[in-house]
Amino acid sequence: MPERATAARSADRSAARPGRRPLKAGTALATATALVAGAAGLVTMISGASSAATVNLLANGDFESGTLTGWNCSAGLGSITSTAPHGGTKALQAAASASDTAQCSQAVAVSPNTTYSLSGWLKGNYTYLGVTGTGTTDTNSWGSSADWANRSTTFTTGAATTSVTVYTHGWYGQGTYYADDLVLTGPGGSGSGSPSASASASTSASPSTSASTSPSASASASQSASPSASASQSGTPGGDGVVTTPTGLTASVSGTSVTLKWNASTDNAQNGNSAVYRIFTGGTTNQTATSMGTAVTVSSLLPNTSYSFTVQGYDKDGHSSGFTAPVTVTTGAAPTGAVKSAYFAQWGIYGNKYYPSTMAATGAASGLNTMTYAFANINPSTLSCFETIKAADTNDNNPNAGDGAGDAFADYQKGYTADIAVDGTTDAWTQPLKGNFNQLRELKAKYPNLKVTMSLGGWTYSKYFSDAAATDASRKKLVSSCIDMFIKGNLPSIQGDATGGTAAAMGIFDGIDIDWEYPASAGGHTGNHYAAADTANFTALLAEFRNQLDAYGQTVGKKYLLTAALPSGQDKIALLQTDQIGKYLDYGNVMSYDMHGAWDATGPTNLQDPLYDSPNDPSNPVAPGTQKYTVDNAVNAYLNGAPAYGIKGGFPAKKLVLGVPFYFRGWTGVPAGSNYGLYQTATGPAAAQGTSQTAGVAFWKELAAAGKTTGSSVHWDPTTQSSWIYDGTNLWTGDTPQAIAARGSYATAKGLGGVFAYSLEADDPSGTLVNAMTGSVK
């Protein structure tokens, strides 16, 4: 597949970066200082107001006894550690499991109508320090930190409160957390020291059945940070009331997709943050999507299955709201009909100005049922999926052209303005997700039947597939990294930008597309690694993707797509296990184009993707057989085999998807000959165009703008069912709407899975080609 990262990409990146909100480092520092000073004043005021001595009311709060004396840890998950405590020689450690937050708690006697201060040092993911049974508003402080971090909060007891329960815990599935030097200050009480009924996990502090995050009633102590539908301090992690709870959650079903809408939360942090949202299914612990706005489509769900959804607001600084009341829906039947797919080029947003919103404007979003985002790269050092900001070299002769390259700016940092955004709103700088990824989320919210996959590889990024697929361990590592990044949506923060974070892109991608060009072949980009073992390893890589996608899908109630871009030349098809790979793929996109082009600079000119053979075709047969490059020969090789090439066939017809190019290959200095320049000599590749920027290539929209796609310049060969354009000097070969219709009819007659296009930015503003393609199959 041809790729073009425009030379202007770096300039566009800096020009497109939005003006940042005024609350940056200096202001934030001043605000933080004021808050700290205020908190210190509050502690002083509390101490001064008390006639009793200000002592630590917690027994063994520093754990220096070397035991858990005074503390009750759920399920025996707590213990004492002497490894790197915060102070002294001991600290608490507890291991949160998938079903238990590993809460450790202590009942403390207190006085009614009195203010207390609780503080301590915590370390780990989503660690909490809080209190229940206050008789007023139970409270907690939480956060995530790889090193010791101080957590503190204050509370005032009710008129009849004589005992409270202080607790610390982690979060479900987040592993071991640590606590040390926990302190509760204020006047002591005369209570028994055991929690009264008001200090136990009451209905108001515990989640309802529909929102419960606790495995059983016996885990009630850990429910204090988990909401009921109406709780204000709740969430995953627990809400602190700074972000208000979203309201008015509704759901609509379209096939196996559910579109959720709700009323916005308000972020009261007063620091320029904007509220964004987590979407959960089946309770409040199983996150299924993240949304930057008040609508999201949860796709790839199982057919005819009941799902319950709830939504929580949060912001980049960790504040979170309560959960909405859940809504329950049942999905419809699985979608049927032909695959109608197209590739969206990551870099098309630059010089081509082709955005996700362009898909809506041209009819592509409503006509397609799958869009494949191109491309993710493989890290040459770790052999895993990654994100970065580094331009690839467009020189095909550079063996290191794609090494370490990527465009996280386009993916999720670029701030979209209202005029080019799908939903007509401008991105906030504080959003954890911007760029193309967020626009794809917005697009799916408007077009719930559109699925989006992430393509790994491509022409420039296929160099390290052979290495990553070489062993079982390396395959597992690559696959798990790609799923973690693009399916679970865990994106890194790049160059200090506000974007990225855990689950920031969760729910956008419906699967993975593998575009390895080409296994076991020297015919890829200069410098690509390849080996004979690639043939079997490609199959094994697909199997690993299938296994891991299915395994994760079972945990979230989804069925993810696995697709692959497949070669169309017999010499490359022969290096695939055509009778094996189909069992792992939902479908394979056969790249039935690029069969001829201006790499044969002096000709003879030829058709880029002849559907059938022509007796006039001057090209040489593909060794060692007698066939030439045609779409029909490629399809038959996959389905029925080609013995002369050692191709076994056996690929399911219903899983084979036919490709059409939205770009043309061209020569210049072409004499007319007897058939408008076809099969003639040339003096070289046609001149580069303004946006495609590659000699020998022109986008359909460029030819259309030049007036070359209608009238006497357009020609048709009924034998090959192919079209070309000839203007007296230049010959361009590609697919006109007539050629696309012929390929759609062919795909239907052969019982193929459908059609796809590469790639959308080459189409004209009216969507002429994409609409011809989606209309060519049913």
KOLROZA-309278 format. One line per field, with one value per residue (C-alpha): residue in one letter; y, z negated, x negated. Coordinates in steps of 0.1 Angstrom, whole numbers, plus 2048, in hexadecimal, padded with zeros to 3 digits. Layout:
# residues N
residuo: (A|...)
c2: (Y|...)
c3: (Z|...)
c1: (X|...)
//
This chain:
# residues 778
residuo: (M|P|E|R|A|T|A|A|R|S|A|D|R|S|A|A|R|P|G|R|R|P|L|K|A|G|T|A|L|A|T|A|T|A|L|V|A|G|A|A|G|L|V|T|M|I|S|G|A|S|S|A|A|T|V|N|L|L|A|N|G|D|F|E|S|G|T|L|T|G|W|N|C|S|A|G|L|G|S|I|T|S|T|A|P|H|G|G|T|K|A|L|Q|A|A|A|S|A|S|D|T|A|Q|C|S|Q|A|V|A|V|S|P|N|T|T|Y|S|L|S|G|W|L|K|G|N|Y|T|Y|L|G|V|T|G|T|G|T|T|D|T|N|S|W|G|S|S|A|D|W|A|N|R|S|T|T|F|T|T|G|A|A|T|T|S|V|T|V|Y|T|H|G|W|Y|G|Q|G|T|Y|Y|A|D|D|L|V|L|T|G|P|G|G|S|G|S|G|S|P|S|A|S|A|S|A|S|T|S|A|S|P|S|T|S|A|S|T|S|P|S|A|S|A|S|A|S|Q|S|A|S|P|S|A|S|A|S|Q|S|G|T|P|G|G|D|G|V|V|T|T|P|T|G|L|T|A|S|V|S|G|T|S|V|T|L|K|W|N|A|S|T|D|N|A|Q|N|G|N|S|A|V|Y|R|I|F|T|G|G|T|T|N|Q|T|A|T|S|M|G|T|A|V|T|V|S|S|L|L|P|N|T|S|Y|S|F|T|V|Q|G|Y|D|K|D|G|H|S|S|G|F|T|A|P|V|T|V|T|T|G|A|A|P|T|G|A|V|K|S|A|Y|F|A|Q|W|G|I|Y|G|N|K|Y|Y|P|S|T|M|A|A|T|G|A|A|S|G|L|N|T|M|T|Y|A|F|A|N|I|N|P|S|T|L|S|C|F|E|T|I|K|A|A|D|T|N|D|N|N|P|N|A|G|D|G|A|G|D|A|F|A|D|Y|Q|K|G|Y|T|A|D|I|A|V|D|G|T|T|D|A|W|T|Q|P|L|K|G|N|F|N|Q|L|R|E|L|K|A|K|Y|P|N|L|K|V|T|M|S|L|G|G|W|T|Y|S|K|Y|F|S|D|A|A|A|T|D|A|S|R|K|K|L|V|S|S|C|I|D|M|F|I|K|G|N|L|P|S|I|Q|G|D|A|T|G|G|T|A|A|A|M|G|I|F|D|G|I|D|I|D|W|E|Y|P|A|S|A|G|G|H|T|G|N|H|Y|A|A|A|D|T|A|N|F|T|A|L|L|A|E|F|R|N|Q|L|D|A|Y|G|Q|T|V|G|K|K|Y|L|L|T|A|A|L|P|S|G|Q|D|K|I|A|L|L|Q|T|D|Q|I|G|K|Y|L|D|Y|G|N|V|M|S|Y|D|M|H|G|A|W|D|A|T|G|P|T|N|L|Q|D|P|L|Y|D|S|P|N|D|P|S|N|P|V|A|P|G|T|Q|K|Y|T|V|D|N|A|V|N|A|Y|L|N|G|A|P|A|Y|G|I|K|G|G|F|P|A|K|K|L|V|L|G|V|P|F|Y|F|R|G|W|T|G|V|P|A|G|S|N|Y|G|L|Y|Q|T|A|T|G|P|A|A|A|Q|G|T|S|Q|T|A|G|V|A|F|W|K|E|L|A|A|A|G|K|T|T|G|S|S|V|H|W|D|P|T|T|Q|S|S|W|I|Y|D|G|T|N|L|W|T|G|D|T|P|Q|A|I|A|A|R|G|S|Y|A|T|A|K|G|L|G|G|V|F|A|Y|S|L|E|A|D|D|P|S|G|T|L|V|N|A|M|T|G|S|V|K)
c2: (800|822|83A|85E|871|895|8A9|8C4|8AE|8BE|8E1|8D7|8C7|8E7|8FD|8E7|8E5|8F9|916|908|912|92E|918|909|902|924|928|903|906|925|914|8F5|90A|91C|8FB|8ED|90D|90B|8E7|8EF|90B|8F3|8DA|8F6|902|8DE|8DA|8FC|8F5|8D5|8D6|8B2|8A8|8A4|880|864|852|835|817|80A|824|822|7FC|7FC|7E0|7C9|7BB|7C5|7CC|7E4|7DE|7C6|7BE|7AD|78A|789|79D|7B5|7B0|7C2|7CB|7D8|7E0|806|813|838|83C|826|802|7F4|7FB|7EB|7D8|7C9|7B8|7C3|7A8|7A7|7A3|7B4|7D6|7C9|7E1|7E5|7F7|802|80E|82D|83E|863|87F|88C|8AD|8AE|8B4|89B|89A|879|875|85B|850|838|828|815|817|826|826|834|842|849|847|839|83C|862|868|885|881|864|86F|861|86C|857|857|843|846|830|841|84B|866|878|874|889|892|8A1|899|8A4|88A|88B|893|86F|861|851|83A|83A|822|82D|819|816|800|7FC|7F5|7D6|7C5|7E0|7CB|7D3|7F4|802|818|827|842|845|860|86A|88A|899|894|870|862|84D|833|80E|810|7F8|805|80E|806|828|821|801|801|80F|811|835|82D|80C|806|7F9|7D7|7E7|7FA|7E3|7DE|7C7|7A1|79B|7AC|7A1|7BA|7D7|7EB|7EF|7FD|81E|82A|81A|82C|826|835|855|858|877|86B|84D|83E|829|836|844|865|884|89A|8B3|8A5|8A4|884|882|87E|874|855|846|82A|820|800|7FB|7D6|7CE|7F2|807|82D|83E|862|876|899|8A8|8A8|8C8|8C9|8E0|8DE|902|8FB|8F9|8D4|8C6|8A8|888|866|841|829|808|7E9|7D0|7E5|7FF|7EC|7DF|7FD|7FA|81D|840|85F|883|88E|885|86A|84A|82A|80A|7F2|7CE|7C1|79E|79A|795|79B|7B0|7CC|7E5|806|822|841|854|876|87D|895|893|89B|87C|88C|876|876|85E|845|84B|834|816|810|7ED|7E4|7C5|7C5|7BA|7A1|79F|7B4|7A3|7AC|7B5|7C5|7E9|7F6|810|81B|83D|84B|85A|875|87E|899|8AE|8B9|8A6|8B4|893|890|878|893|891|86D|87A|896|87F|862|84B|847|83D|826|813|7F9|7F8|812|808|822|821|81C|811|808|7EE|7FB|7EE|7EA|7DB|7CB|7D8|7F1|814|839|855|874|86F|873|855|85A|858|84C|828|822|82A|808|81A|830|825|81D|82B|841|84A|867|869|88D|883|865|876|898|8AE|8C7|8C6|8E7|8E8|8EE|8CC|8B8|89D|8AA|8CF|8D6|8E1|8CA|8D5|8D4|8C0|8A3|882|87A|891|88D|874|85A|871|87B|856|853|870|860|83F|851|85F|83F|822|807|812|7FD|80A|7F5|7FE|7F2|7E7|7E9|7F6|7FB|810|800|7DA|7D8|7C7|7AF|792|798|79E|77E|768|757|74F|767|783|77E|77F|79F|7B1|7A7|7AF|7D1|7DA|7CF|7E3|802|802|7EB|7F3|817|81B|837|846|86B|879|898|8A6|8A8|8A5|888|863|84E|82E|825|847|837|81A|810|821|804|7E4|7CF|7CD|7CB|7BB|7CB|7B7|7C0|7A4|784|770|787|79F|7B2|7CB|7EC|7EE|7E2|7CC|7AE|78D|768|747|741|75F|749|734|751|767|74D|74A|76F|770|753|767|786|771|760|780|795|779|775|79A|79C|782|798|7B6|7A6|7AE|79D|7AF|7AE|7A1|7A8|7A9|7B9|79D|79F|79A|78E|768|76B|779|765|746|750|74E|730|739|71A|724|749|74C|73A|756|774|784|78E|794|7B3|7A8|7C5|7C0|7DF|7EB|7D0|7E8|80B|824|810|803|826|822|80B|7FA|80C|7F3|7F1|7F5|7DA|7C7|7B2|798|78E|79E|78E|7B1|7B3|7B7|7AF|790|772|76F|754|736|733|742|759|77F|798|79B|79F|77F|76B|778|76F|74C|746|74D|739|71C|71C|720|700|70F|727|70F|721|70A|721|719|73C|741|755|767|774|781|7A7|7B6|7D7|7F5|812|836|842|83D|832|847|84C|869|86C|851|84F|848|828|815|817|838|832|810|7F7|812|81F|83C|854|852|855|870|88F|891|8A2|8BC|8A6|882|890|870|86D|853|856|86C|86C|869|88C|89B|88D|897|8BB|8BC|8B1|890|878|87E|881|875|871|853|830|80E|7EB|7D2|7B4|7BD|7D1|7ED|812|82B|850|85E|883|87F|87F|870|84E|848|826|81F|81A|831|82C|814|7FF|7FE|7F3|7D7|7CB|7CC|7B7|79F|79C|794|77A|769|768|77E|791|7B4|7D0|7E9|808|817|833|84D|86D|867|86A|88A|8A1|891|86E|862|843|838|83B|827|80D|80A|808|7ED|7D1|7C9)
c3: (800|809|7ED|7ED|7CD|7DA|7D7|7C7|7AA|790|79A|799|776|766|778|76E|749|737|720|6FE|6E1|6CC|6AC|6B2|69C|68B|682|679|662|651|64D|63E|626|61B|616|601|5EC|5E7|5DC|5C3|5B5|5B2|59E|587|582|57A|561|551|54E|53A|515|516|520|545|546|560|558|56E|55E|56F|58B|593|592|57E|568|585|584|58F|56B|56C|591|5A2|5C6|5DE|5E9|5D7|5F3|5DD|5CE|5C0|5D6|5CC|5F0|5F6|5DD|5DD|5B9|59F|5A8|5B0|5C7|5D1|5F2|600|621|632|648|664|64A|62B|625|607|5EF|5CC|5B3|58F|578|564|548|550|541|551|564|567|584|58A|5A2|5B2|5C5|5CF|5E9|605|623|640|65A|64F|62A|611|5EE|5E0|5C5|5C1|5A7|5A1|59E|5B7|5D7|5DA|5ED|5FC|60E|62A|645|658|652|657|639|616|619|5FD|5FD|5E5|5DE|5C2|5B5|59B|586|581|562|557|565|54C|563|587|59C|5AD|5CB|5E6|605|629|647|659|66D|667|652|633|621|603|5E5|5C9|5AE|5AD|595|589|573|55E|53C|532|529|50D|524|523|540|554|571|568|580|590|597|5AA|5D0|5D1|5EE|5F5|5F7|609|62D|638|649|66B|664|64C|650|632|637|619|5FC|5E7|5F9|5EF|5E0|603|610|600|61F|636|63F|63F|65D|649|635|63B|62F|644|663|66F|65F|644|64B|637|641|655|675|674|67D|6A1|6A4|6BD|6CB|6E9|701|724|736|75A|761|74A|741|725|726|704|6FE|6DD|6CE|6C8|6A7|699|68E|670|66C|679|68A|6AE|6AF|6C2|6B8|6CD|6C8|6C1|6CC|6BA|6C1|6A9|68A|681|685|6A9|6BE|6E3|6F2|6EB|6FA|6FC|702|6F8|712|71A|72E|71E|73B|742|728|729|73C|72A|708|6EA|6DF|6C2|6C5|6AD|6B2|69B|6A0|699|6A1|6A9|685|677|66A|672|66D|663|67B|68F|689|6A0|6C0|6CE|6F2|708|728|749|763|770|78F|7B1|7D5|7E7|7D7|7E3|7D5|7DC|7CD|7BD|7BF|79F|7B2|7C8|7B0|7BA|7DE|7E9|7CD|7CC|7A9|799|79E|7C3|7C2|7B5|7CF|7ED|7E3|7DB|7B7|7BF|7DB|7CC|7B1|7A9|7A9|7A4|796|7A5|796|775|774|762|74B|758|735|722|73F|732|73B|730|736|73C|751|76B|791|7A8|7C6|7E7|7FA|804|807|7E2|7CF|7AF|7BB|7A2|784|764|778|76E|76B|748|750|76C|758|738|731|74D|741|758|75D|760|786|78D|76F|774|758|75F|73E|738|724|701|6FA|6DB|6ED|6E9|70C|72B|74E|767|74C|73B|75C|764|743|74D|770|761|74A|769|77E|766|781|78B|77C|779|77A|775|790|786|79F|7C3|7DD|7C8|7A6|7AE|7A8|786|78A|791|770|75C|76A|766|745|72F|715|72E|73D|71B|713|733|731|70D|712|730|71D|6FE|713|72C|71F|6FA|704|6ED|6FE|6F3|6EC|707|703|6E5|6F6|6E1|6F6|6F0|6D1|6C6|6DC|6ED|70F|702|718|738|74A|753|75C|76C|790|799|7B7|7BA|7DC|7E1|7CD|7D9|7F8|803|816|7FA|7F0|7F3|7D2|7C7|7B2|7C1|7BD|7CA|7A8|7AD|7C0|7A1|789|79B|795|770|76C|779|761|744|74C|74F|72E|71B|72B|723|6FF|6F8|70A|6F3|6D5|6E3|6F6|719|739|748|76D|77B|79F|7B5|7D5|7ED|80C|82F|841|845|83B|819|814|818|7F7|7E3|7D5|7E7|7DA|7B5|7B1|7B8|798|783|798|799|7BC|7D1|7E8|807|815|838|847|84D|866|87F|87B|883|872|896|89F|8C5|8C7|8D5|8C5|8B6|8A1|87B|873|891|886|8A1|8B9|8DA|8F9|8FF|8DD|8E5|8C2|8BA|8A8|883|87E|87A|889|8A8|897|898|87D|87D|862|86D|86C|849|83C|84C|83C|819|81F|835|835|850|853|869|84C|830|824|812|812|7F8|7ED|7E6|802|7E9|7D6|7F5|7FA|81C|81D|833|834|831|841|864|871|88D|8A9|8BE|8E2|8ED|912|91B|92E|939|917|906|8F7|8E8|8EB|8F9|8F1|8D9|8D1|8AB|88E|891|87D|858|84F|835|819|822|826|836|85B|86C|855|856|83F|850|842|853|874|86F|866|887|89A|8A5|896|8AE|8D4|8EF|8D7|8C6|8D7|8D0|8D9|8D9|8D9|8B9|8AB|8A4|8A9|8B0|8B7|8D5|8DD|8FB|8E6|8C4|8BD|89B|891|874|86D|879|86C|889|880|85B|865|879|85C|845|85D|85F|839|837|853|843|820|811|7F0|7FF|80B|7FB|806|801|7F7|7EF|7F1|817|81E|82A|813|81F|815|839|835|812|81B|83B|826|80B|825|839|81F|808)
c1: (800|7F1|7EC|7E4|7DA|7D9|7BA|7CE|7D9|7C1|7CC|7F1|7EC|7DF|7F8|815|80D|828|821|81E|834|824|823|801|7E3|7E0|805|809|7EB|7FA|81C|80C|7F8|818|82A|80D|80C|832|830|815|82B|848|833|828|84B|857|83B|841|866|860|85B|84E|82B|826|81A|81C|83C|833|823|804|807|7E2|7E3|7C2|7D0|7C8|7EB|80E|819|837|83E|856|84C|865|860|83E|82F|81B|7F8|7DB|7BC|79A|791|78E|7A7|7B0|7A4|795|78F|7B2|7CF|7F0|7F3|812|819|83A|848|862|87D|870|861|84C|85B|84B|860|861|87E|876|889|891|8A6|8C6|8C8|8A2|88A|86E|850|845|824|80B|7F2|7FD|7EC|7FB|816|837|830|84A|84A|86C|886|8AA|8C4|8BF|8E4|8E0|8CD|8B4|895|875|856|847|82D|813|7EE|7CF|7BF|7CC|7E7|7F9|81F|834|858|86E|890|8A9|8BC|8E1|8F5|8F7|8D7|8BF|8AB|89F|88C|86C|861|847|84A|83F|855|862|846|82D|815|801|804|7F1|7FB|7E7|7E8|80E|81A|83C|83B|856|865|86A|88C|89A|8A9|8A2|88A|89F|8B4|8D7|8F3|8EE|8CA|8D0|8D5|8F8|90F|906|8E1|8E4|8EC|90D|90F|90E|8EE|8DC|8B7|8B5|8B3|8CB|8DB|8BD|8A8|8BE|8A1|892|8B3|8AD|89B|8B5|8D5|8F9|90B|911|8F1|8DD|8BB|8B6|8A5|889|875|88D|89B|892|8AF|89A|8A9|8CE|8E0|8ED|913|92D|91C|92E|925|92F|927|91B|912|8F5|8EE|8FD|8FC|8FD|905|906|905|8E3|8D1|8C3|89E|89C|876|873|853|85E|865|882|896|893|8A3|89D|8B8|8BD|8D1|8DF|8D8|8BE|89D|89D|895|89E|897|88B|89C|891|8B5|8D8|8DE|8CC|8D3|8C9|8C3|8B9|8D2|8E0|901|922|911|91C|904|906|8F3|8EA|8D5|8BD|8AE|889|86D|848|83E|850|871|88F|8B4|8CE|8DE|8FD|91B|915|928|92D|932|931|91D|92B|920|8FC|8F7|8FA|8F1|8D1|8B3|8B0|88F|875|853|851|82D|821|80D|82A|834|816|812|831|847|85B|869|881|89B|894|8A1|8C2|8C4|8BC|8D3|8B6|8C0|8E4|8DA|8BD|8C1|89B|880|85C|844|821|808|7F8|7D3|7BE|7A3|782|773|790|7A3|7C4|7DE|7D5|7DD|7C5|7C0|7A6|7AA|7A4|78D|7A1|782|788|762|75C|75B|763|77F|798|782|791|7A9|7CC|7E5|7F5|7FD|815|821|82B|81A|827|841|85F|872|897|896|886|892|8AD|8C3|8BC|8AA|886|870|866|840|845|857|844|84D|84D|842|84F|857|870|87F|884|896|8AC|8B2|8BD|8D5|8E6|8E2|8E7|8E4|8C1|8A5|881|862|83D|825|803|7E7|7EB|7D1|7B9|7C0|7BC|797|799|7B6|79E|78C|7AC|7BC|79D|7A5|7C3|7B6|7B1|7D3|7E4|7D1|7DA|7FF|804|7F3|80A|829|81E|818|834|850|84C|842|824|811|7F0|7EC|7D5|7BF|7D2|7F3|812|81F|81B|820|832|84F|84E|856|86B|888|87D|86E|882|864|842|838|816|805|7E4|7D5|7C9|7C2|7A4|7A0|784|79F|7A7|797|771|762|77F|776|783|77C|78A|799|7B0|7C9|7D1|7CB|7E5|7FF|7F4|7F5|819|822|813|826|846|840|839|854|86E|861|863|885|893|88B|89E|8BA|8AC|8A1|883|87A|859|852|833|827|81D|807|815|7F6|7F2|7CE|7D8|7F8|7E2|7D1|7F1|803|823|835|82D|82F|854|85E|850|85C|87E|874|856|851|840|82C|838|826|803|7FE|7EE|7E0|7C5|7AA|7A8|79E|79D|7BB|7CC|7E9|802|821|81C|836|843|860|85A|83E|83A|82A|81A|809|7E4|7D8|7C4|7D4|7CE|7B3|7B3|7D6|7E6|7FF|7FE|809|82F|849|85A|839|833|856|855|833|841|861|856|830|817|802|7E7|7DF|7E3|802|81B|839|854|85A|880|890|8A7|889|876|87C|872|85E|862|849|855|834|826|804|7F6|7DC|7D3|7C5|7DE|7E7|80B|804|824|836|832|810|816|7F9|7E2|7C0|7BA|79E|7A3|7BB|7D6|7CE|7D6|7F7|7FD|80B|800|7DD|7CE|7C3|7D8|7F5|814|832|854|85D|83F|848|86D|862|84E|86D|85E|878|894|898|880|862|872|86F|87D|870|88D|875|863|881|869|866|84B|846|832|82D|816|7F6|7FE|80E|81E|82B|843|868|883|8A6|8AC|88F|899|8BC|8AD|898|8B6|8C9|8AC|8A9|8CF|8CD|8AF|8C0|8A5|8A8|8AA|894|87C|869|847|849|864|850|84B|870|881|895|8B6|8AA|8AF|899|8A3|8C8|8C2|8B1|8CA|8E6|8D4|8DC|8F9)
//
